[in-house]
């Protein structure tokens, strides 16, 4: 008895696609944006935003405010191959700049279009000044959430420096809490070696925040090496730092008086790990006071940043 051959597609779906020998290339054509071509800047439509038009590739120049520093070549090749097959689905955004168009957003897509051999690229044309272009470029990239922490921090700093924004104003532009913005900006105070490890993913932002609580830059770098070498978690790094800060002779007496409940001991030890002198007085009924002495504004800043990162 002959065995009936089974097909992967159900009869209904197979019939819908037109049989096994269907050629999808005959159905799936590249996006062309036909009859929407701009030859030069002067002929571009006026207004704050035009329809999608096609711009000659040789008239497009990179965004001088581009916050992204690196472009993955393999990912660009994959995007270029997709563009060859389907065209550019999401147009880039540009502005007029003399006789050229400057990219506001979409430089990665534009580079892939050039790799794909396109001589025209679909684009939106916006009218904006340098500050508006900088803000749009940075915010657009940050919202894509694929920048590394140092690129994000540098972008925040550029918004503050070049657009004359306060941290509060900048936080509103990027839709973040001010405490989150402050913590990201503090990453730029770390030694370059630690910033490098952040960029390449050897270190997390959580690790970096803990290292910011260490005053000596050489000690920060040594601890960073320890995290990379031993794969320490953020909590393990905190315990290492607290242990190294505990005086050998005085023992726990400096950090927490004897006889306190465990939670009180933990609180005093945690606050003391930021370099501040902490004391606690507690009655048998559980009432008391915590006294926190500090030697500098920097100590206060470290403790504040740690608290804000927990409650945000």
C-alpha positions as CSV (number, residue, x, y, z in Angstrom):
1,X,0.0,0.0,0.0
2,X,1.4,3.3,-1.1
3,X,2.1,5.9,1.7
4,X,0.7,9.3,1.0
5,X,3.4,12.0,1.1
6,X,2.8,14.5,3.9
7,X,3.4,18.2,3.1
8,X,4.4,20.8,5.7
9,X,1.6,23.2,4.7
10,X,-2.1,22.5,5.3
11,X,-4.2,22.3,2.2
12,X,-5.9,25.6,2.8
13,X,-2.6,27.5,3.3
14,X,-0.9,25.7,0.4
15,X,-3.7,26.7,-1.9
16,X,-3.6,30.3,-0.6
17,X,0.1,30.6,-1.5
18,X,-0.5,29.1,-5.0
19,X,1.3,25.8,-4.7
20,X,4.8,24.6,-3.7
21,X,6.6,26.2,-6.5
22,X,5.5,29.7,-5.8
23,X,8.3,32.3,-6.1
24,X,7.9,34.9,-3.4
25,X,10.4,37.2,-5.2
26,X,7.7,37.8,-7.8
27,X,5.3,39.1,-5.0
28,X,7.7,40.9,-2.7
29,X,9.1,43.9,-4.5
30,X,11.5,46.4,-3.0
31,X,9.9,49.7,-1.8
32,X,10.6,52.3,-4.4
33,X,9.0,55.6,-3.4
34,X,8.4,56.2,-7.1
35,X,7.7,59.8,-8.5
36,X,9.0,61.5,-5.3
37,X,12.5,62.4,-6.4
38,X,14.4,65.6,-5.4
39,X,17.4,66.4,-7.6
40,X,18.9,69.2,-5.5
41,X,18.3,71.2,-2.3
42,X,16.6,74.1,-4.0
43,X,13.8,72.0,-5.4
44,X,12.9,70.4,-2.1
45,X,9.4,71.3,-0.7
46,X,9.1,74.0,1.9
47,X,7.6,73.6,5.3
48,X,8.5,72.1,8.6
49,X,8.1,68.6,7.3
50,X,7.6,67.3,3.7
51,X,6.2,64.1,2.4
52,X,8.6,61.2,1.9
53,X,10.9,62.1,-1.0
54,X,14.0,60.6,-2.6
55,X,17.3,62.3,-2.1
56,X,20.4,61.7,-4.2
57,X,23.0,59.8,-2.0
58,X,25.8,62.1,-3.1
59,X,23.9,65.1,-1.6
60,X,23.6,63.6,1.9
61,X,26.3,64.2,4.5
62,X,26.6,62.7,8.0
63,X,25.2,64.2,11.1
64,X,28.0,66.2,12.9
65,X,26.1,65.7,16.2
66,X,25.8,62.0,15.8
67,X,26.1,60.5,19.4
68,X,26.7,57.0,18.1
69,X,30.5,56.4,17.9
70,X,30.7,53.0,16.4
71,X,28.7,51.0,13.8
72,X,28.8,47.2,13.7
73,X,30.0,46.2,10.3
74,X,28.3,42.8,10.3
75,X,25.0,44.3,11.3
76,X,25.4,47.0,8.6
77,X,26.0,44.2,6.0
78,X,22.9,42.4,7.1
79,X,20.8,45.6,6.9
80,X,22.2,46.3,3.5
81,X,21.2,42.9,2.2
82,X,17.7,43.4,3.6
83,X,17.5,46.8,1.8
84,X,18.6,45.2,-1.5
85,X,15.7,42.8,-1.1
86,X,12.9,45.0,0.3
87,X,14.2,48.5,0.0
88,X,14.4,51.0,2.9
89,X,11.2,50.6,4.8
90,X,11.9,53.5,7.3
91,X,13.1,56.7,5.6
92,X,15.9,58.7,7.1
93,X,15.3,62.3,8.4
94,X,17.4,65.2,7.0
95,X,17.7,69.0,7.0
96,X,19.0,71.4,4.4
97,X,22.6,72.5,4.9
98,X,23.8,74.8,2.1
99,X,23.8,72.6,-1.0
100,X,23.6,69.4,0.9
101,X,21.3,67.5,3.2
102,X,22.5,66.7,6.7
103,X,21.2,63.6,8.5
104,X,19.2,64.2,11.6
105,X,18.5,60.6,12.3
106,X,19.0,57.3,10.4
107,X,22.8,57.4,9.7
108,X,23.0,53.7,10.2
109,X,20.3,53.2,7.6
110,X,22.0,55.6,5.3
111,X,25.3,53.8,5.5
112,X,23.5,50.5,4.7
113,X,21.8,52.1,1.7
114,X,25.2,53.1,0.3
115,X,26.5,49.5,0.9
116,X,23.4,48.2,-0.9
117,X,24.4,50.4,-4.0
118,X,21.4,52.8,-3.8
119,X,21.9,56.1,-5.6
120,X,18.7,57.6,-4.1
121,X,17.5,57.3,-0.5
122,X,14.0,58.1,0.8
123,X,13.9,60.8,3.4
124,X,11.8,63.3,5.4
125,X,13.1,66.9,5.3
126,X,12.8,68.9,8.5
127,X,13.6,72.6,9.1
128,X,15.6,73.1,12.2
129,X,18.5,75.0,13.6
130,X,21.7,73.5,15.1
131,X,20.4,73.2,18.6
132,X,17.1,71.6,17.4
133,X,19.1,69.2,15.3
134,X,21.4,68.2,18.1
135,X,18.4,67.6,20.5
136,X,16.5,65.5,17.9
137,X,19.6,63.5,17.0
138,X,20.5,62.7,20.6
139,X,17.0,62.1,21.8
140,X,16.2,59.9,18.8
141,X,19.3,57.7,19.5
142,X,18.7,57.5,23.2
143,X,15.1,56.4,22.6
144,X,16.4,53.5,20.5
145,X,18.1,52.2,23.6
146,X,21.1,50.7,21.8
147,X,23.8,53.2,22.9
148,X,26.3,52.0,25.4
149,X,26.3,53.8,28.8
150,X,29.2,56.1,28.0
151,X,27.7,57.1,24.7
152,X,24.5,58.0,26.6
153,X,26.4,59.9,29.3
154,X,28.3,61.9,26.6
155,X,25.1,62.6,24.8
156,X,23.6,64.0,28.0
157,X,26.7,66.1,28.6
158,X,26.5,67.5,25.1
159,X,22.8,68.5,25.5
160,X,23.8,70.3,28.7
161,X,26.9,72.0,27.3
162,X,25.9,72.8,23.8
163,X,22.2,73.5,24.3
164,X,22.7,75.3,27.6
165,X,20.2,73.1,29.5
166,X,20.0,72.3,33.2
167,X,20.0,68.7,34.3
168,X,16.3,69.2,35.1
169,X,15.5,70.5,31.6
170,X,17.6,67.8,30.0
171,X,15.8,65.1,32.0
172,X,12.5,66.4,30.6
173,X,13.9,66.3,27.0
174,X,14.9,62.6,27.2
175,X,12.0,61.5,29.4
176,X,14.2,60.4,32.3
177,X,14.1,61.2,36.0
178,X,16.7,63.7,37.1
179,X,18.4,61.2,39.5
180,X,18.9,58.8,36.6
181,X,20.4,61.6,34.5
182,X,22.7,62.6,37.3
183,X,23.9,59.0,37.8
184,X,24.7,58.6,34.1
185,X,26.7,61.9,34.0
186,X,28.7,60.7,37.0
187,X,30.0,57.8,34.9
188,X,32.2,60.3,33.0
189,X,34.2,60.9,36.2
190,X,35.5,57.4,36.2
191,X,39.0,56.5,34.9
192,X,39.2,55.9,31.1
193,X,39.9,52.2,31.6
194,X,36.7,51.7,33.5
195,X,34.8,53.7,30.9
196,X,36.2,51.4,28.3
197,X,35.0,48.3,30.2
198,X,31.5,49.9,30.4
199,X,31.4,50.5,26.7
200,X,32.3,47.0,25.8
201,X,30.1,45.4,28.4
202,X,32.7,44.0,30.7
203,X,31.2,46.1,33.5
204,X,27.6,47.0,34.3
205,X,26.3,50.4,35.3
206,X,25.5,49.0,38.7
207,X,29.2,48.1,39.2
208,X,30.2,51.6,38.0
209,X,27.9,53.3,40.5
210,X,29.6,51.3,43.3
211,X,33.0,52.2,42.1
212,X,32.1,55.9,42.1
213,X,31.9,55.6,45.9
214,X,35.6,54.9,46.0
215,X,37.7,58.0,46.1
216,X,41.1,56.8,44.9
217,X,41.2,56.2,41.1
218,X,43.9,53.5,41.3
219,X,41.7,51.6,43.8
220,X,38.7,52.0,41.4
221,X,40.8,50.5,38.6
222,X,42.0,47.6,40.8
223,X,38.4,46.9,41.8
224,X,37.3,47.0,38.2
225,X,40.0,44.5,37.3
226,X,38.7,42.3,40.1
227,X,35.1,42.4,38.8
228,X,36.2,41.5,35.3
229,X,38.6,38.7,36.5
230,X,36.3,37.1,39.1
231,X,32.9,38.0,37.6
232,X,31.8,39.7,40.9
233,X,28.2,40.7,41.2
234,X,27.3,44.2,42.3
235,X,26.5,43.0,45.8
236,X,29.8,41.0,46.0
237,X,31.7,44.2,45.0
238,X,29.9,46.2,47.7
239,X,30.9,43.6,50.3
240,X,34.5,43.6,49.1
241,X,34.7,47.4,49.4
242,X,33.0,47.4,52.9
243,X,35.4,44.7,54.1
244,X,38.4,46.6,52.8
245,X,37.2,49.8,54.6
246,X,36.8,48.1,58.0
247,X,39.8,48.9,60.3
248,X,41.6,45.7,61.4
249,X,42.3,46.8,65.0
250,X,39.1,48.7,65.9
251,X,37.0,46.0,64.3
252,X,33.2,46.6,64.2
253,X,33.3,49.1,67.1
254,X,33.9,52.0,64.8
255,X,31.0,51.0,62.5
256,X,28.4,49.7,64.8
257,X,28.1,49.5,68.6
258,X,27.8,46.1,70.2
259,X,24.3,45.0,71.2
260,X,22.4,46.6,68.4
261,X,19.8,44.5,66.4
262,X,21.0,43.0,63.1
263,X,19.1,45.5,61.0
264,X,20.6,48.4,62.9
265,X,24.1,47.0,62.4
266,X,23.5,46.6,58.7
267,X,22.3,50.2,58.4
268,X,25.3,51.6,60.2
269,X,27.7,49.4,58.3
270,X,26.1,50.4,54.9
271,X,26.2,54.1,55.6
272,X,29.8,53.8,56.9
273,X,30.8,52.1,53.6
274,X,30.5,55.5,51.9
275,X,33.4,56.9,53.9
276,X,31.2,58.7,56.5
277,X,31.4,58.3,60.3
278,X,28.2,56.9,61.6
279,X,26.9,56.3,65.1
280,X,23.6,55.1,66.4
281,X,22.0,55.4,69.8
282,X,19.0,53.1,70.6
283,X,16.9,52.6,73.6
284,X,15.5,49.2,74.8
285,X,12.1,50.3,73.4
286,X,13.6,50.7,69.9
287,X,13.8,54.5,69.8
288,X,17.0,56.3,68.9
289,X,19.0,58.5,66.6
290,X,21.5,58.0,63.8
291,X,24.4,60.5,63.5
292,X,26.2,60.9,60.2
293,X,29.4,62.9,60.1
294,X,31.1,63.7,56.8
295,X,34.3,65.3,55.7
296,X,33.3,66.7,52.2
297,X,30.5,67.4,49.9
298,X,31.7,64.5,47.8
299,X,30.9,62.1,50.5
300,X,27.4,63.5,50.7
301,X,27.1,63.3,46.9
302,X,28.0,59.6,46.9
303,X,25.5,58.7,49.6
304,X,22.8,60.8,47.9
305,X,23.4,59.2,44.5
306,X,23.2,55.7,46.1
307,X,19.9,56.5,47.8
308,X,18.4,58.0,44.7
309,X,19.4,55.0,42.6
310,X,17.5,52.8,45.0
311,X,14.3,54.8,45.2
312,X,14.0,55.9,41.6
